[in-house]
Amino acid sequence: MTTLATNSPTRTPPSVIATIIAISAVASLFLAWLVYYHAPVDTSGSTLSFLPAVEAALNALCAVFLIVGYRYIIRREIIKHRNSMFGAFIVSSGFLVLYILNKALHGEQLFPKAYPTARFIYLWVLLAPHILLAVLCLPMILITFLSLTGRFPAHRKLARWTYPIWLYVSVSGVVVYAMLAFYR
């Protein structure tokens, strides 16, 4: 069994991975503060009230890009795969910007207590895994993208884990929105 040296061009340097993880941790802590501790600017929810629907649309579009990109890589259409993955990254980045804006304006939207069974499913079956995997997914996406710089075996190995998690986070984000919209 051979191991790759840390400075090998086939691996992302550990210092880069550590930096990505640190930045992702700071970003996740900022989002947790924004959602759970920051006082919303617009408590009435009237300013830019369409943001949750746009966020859900961007999540859905991301899922489409991911599925299409997966189909392209199966067919060895590398350029089309790369373009699809960049599309997914761009709409995910757009989602993140709008999510931050929405939470700064409106704060956390709570699921109504009037539906205890649906609320339990929403919180523990859907939202908890969605949040945990979203936090995990951010550094995975960045490291997977960095592995494209001539490190295709590393990219392939990472993408096998990143793809299903990213897809789950995108699709479950749409379901989170739909459940909140339906029960509110």
C-alpha positions, 0 to 999 in steps of 0.5 A, spaced: 500 500 500 502 506 498 501 513 501 501 520 498 505 525 501 502 531 504 505 535 498 503 531 493 500 534 487 494 529 488 492 531 495 490 538 497 495 540 502 492 539 510 493 547 511 488 549 506 483 544 508 484 546 515 483 553 513 477 551 509 474 548 515 476 554 520 472 559 515 466 554 515 466 553 522 466 561 523 461 562 518 456 556 521 457 560 528 455 566 525 449 563 522 447 560 528 448 567 532 444 570 526 438 565 527 438 564 534 441 571 537 440 576 533 434 581 533 430 581 527 430 588 523 423 587 520 419 583 525 413 584 521 416 580 516 413 585 510 420 587 507 422 582 502 417 577 504 418 573 498 425 571 500 424 564 503 420 562 496 426 565 492 431 561 497 427 555 496 427 556 488 435 556 488 435 550 492 431 546 487 435 549 482 441 547 485 438 540 486 437 540 478 444 542 477 447 537 481 443 531 478 444 534 471 452 534 473 452 527 475 449 525 469 454 528 465 460 525 469 457 518 468 457 519 461 464 522 461 462 529 459 467 533 463 466 540 461 458 539 462 459 536 468 464 542 471 459 547 468 453 544 472 457 543 478 459 551 478 452 552 476 450 549 483 455 552 486 453 559 484 446 558 486 448 555 492 452 561 494 446 566 492 442 562 496 446 563 502 446 570 501 439 571 501 438 566 507 443 571 511 439 577 508 432 573 510 435 571 517 437 578 519 431 582 516 426 576 519 429 572 524 427 565 525 421 562 522 418 557 527 413 551 526 406 552 529 405 548 535 398 547 533 400 541 529 405 537 534 406 531 529 408 535 523 412 539 528 416 533 530 417 531 523 419 538 521 424 539 527 427 532 528 426 528 522 427 534 517 430 540 520 435 537 524 439 533 519 438 538 514 442 543 519 447 538 521 449 536 514 449 543 511 454 545 516 458 539 514 457 540 507 460 547 506 467 545 507 466 539 503 464 543 497 469 547 498 475 542 498 471 538 493 472 544 488 479 545 490 481 538 488 479 540 481 486 543 480 489 537 477 487 532 483 482 528 479 483 522 483 482 526 490 476 530 487 472 523 485 473 520 492 471 527 495 465 528 490 462 521 492 461 523 499 459 531 497 454 529 492 449 526 496 450 530 502 449 536 498 443 534 494 440 532 500 441 539 503 438 542 497 432 538 496 430 538 504 431 545 504 425 546 499 421 541 503 423 545 509 420 551 506 414 547 503 412 545 510 413 552 513 409 555 508 403 549 508 402 549 516 403 557 517 
